[in-house]
Amino acid sequence: MKKQAKLLSITALVLSILFATANVMAAEVSKGSAAALADDSYTLEEMLTYAIQDEYAAQAEYAKIISVYGSVKPYKNIVKAEEKHISALLPLFEASGFAVPVNDAAADVVLPDSLKASYQVGVDAEIMNIDMYQRFLAEDLPQNVRTVFESLMLASKSHLAAFERAVGR
């Protein structure tokens, strides 16, 4: 009987460690706008990190869609814009003395079932991106950061309109 109780205790301990590890790993997976929208306060470094992760993710996803479906609108235009968005964020990291996060977004791309389905994914991603930048712009920001975030939010609104048109076709 004591052996069974000890075995149950050990099993419970192992399971609790596994579940705790899984929860930590799941929390670490969230990046970009998804992570930003789950957060309720931000440091400047977190905002810049979330922003560039989200731009990395969009660029990787749109590039993958182009590689599978060809150079189709609106992706062929928007994927180029994502590179410009990343380029706009990089000097902010340097000016602030923060390390630029590694671009590992391609490893996280999950391709939608069809080109048509990808348009709705684009709509959803741009809505989250806009929401993220709106939250950041409500913070006290250095002017150079505010200017870039405003510009990126405006570009995302343009991307959103392009994806909404594609959904409607």
N, C-alpha and C positions, 0 to 999 in steps of 0.2 A: 504494500500500500504506500509506504514511504517512497519507494522508487517511482511509482506512478505520479505522486504529487510533485516530486523533484523534476521528473520528466515534463510534466505539465508546466511547471514554473519556468523551466529552461525554454520550452517551446514558446510560452507567452513572451518571454524576454526577447527571443530571437525575432518573433513576429513584430513586436513593438519597435525594435531597431530597424527592421526592414521597412515598416510603414513610415517611420520617421524619416528614413533615408529617401524613400520614394517621394515624400512630401517636399523635402528640401530640394530634390532634383527637379520636381515639377515646378517649384517656385523659380528655380534658376532658368527654366526654359523660356519663360515669358520675357519678351524683349519688345522694344519699340513702342508703338502706341498702345498695344495691349498692356504692357507693363506700366506705362505712364498713366493710363486710365484706371488702373487698379491702385495706384498710389494716390495719397491725399495731400502730400507736401513734397516739395522738390528743392534740391540744391541746384545751383547752376550746372555743376558737372552732371548731375542726373538728367537734367533737361537736355543738355547737349548730347548725352549718350543715348537717351531714348529717341531723340530726333534723328541722329545719324543711323541708329539701328533700324528705324522705320524706313528711312530712305534706302538703306542697304537692302532691306527686305523687298521693297517695291521694285527696285532695280533688278534683283535676282529673279523675282517672280515674273516680271514682264519679259526679261531676257529668255527665261525658260519657255514661256508661252510662244515667243517669236521662234525659238529653236524648234518647237514642235509644230506650230501652225503656220509658220512663215511670217514675213514682215507685213503684218496686217495692222490696219488702223483700229483703235487709237494707239496700240502698243508701240509701233515703230517711232512715233513722235514722243510719247511719254517716257519711254526707256531712255532716250537722250536727255530729257529734262531731269530725270532722276540723277544722272551723272552730274549735272549742273547743281542740283540741290546738295549733293554730297560735297562738291567743290566749294559751295558757299559756306558749309558748316566747318570744313577743315581749318580755316584760319581762326575761327572762334576757339577751337581747342588750343591752338598754338598761343593765341593772345592770352588765354586764361591759364596756360601752363598745365593743361590736362592731357593725359595720354589719349590718343585716338583709339577707339575700340577696333578690334580686328573685324574685318568683314568676312564673317563665316555664314552669311545669310543663305547662300546657295544650298547649304546642307539642310536647311529647314524648309525649302520650297516643296509645297504639295500642290501638284498640278490639278486644276479642276477637271471634271469629266469631259468637258467639251469647251470649245471656244466660246460658245454662247454663255455657258455657265461662268466662264472666266470674267465676263463683263460685270455680272452681279458681284462677284468677289472684288473686282476693282471698285465698284460703287461702295461696298462696305468698307474696304480698306481706306478709301479716300475720306469717307465720313469720319472714321476713327482718327485719321491723321489730322483732319481739320479740328476735331474736338480736342485732340492733344495740344495743338498749337494755340487754340483759344484758351485752354487752361494755363499754358505757359505764359501767354501774353497778359494774363491777370496778375502775374507775379511782378515784383520789382526787379527789372532787368537792366543790365547795361544797354546803352543805346545801340551799340553795334549788334548785339544779340537780338534786341527787339526788332531792328530793321530786317535782319535775316529771317526771323520767325514770321514776321508779317508777310514778307515776300513768299516764303514757302507755303504759308497758309493760302495766300491768293492763288498760287500755282496749283495747289491741291483742289481748290474750288473749280479751277479750269479743267483739271483732270476729271473731277467728279462729273462735270457737265458732259465731257466726252464719253465717259462710261455710261452715263444715263442715256445718251443718244444711242449708243451701241446696244444697250438693253432693249430700247424701243424699236430697233430694226427687225 
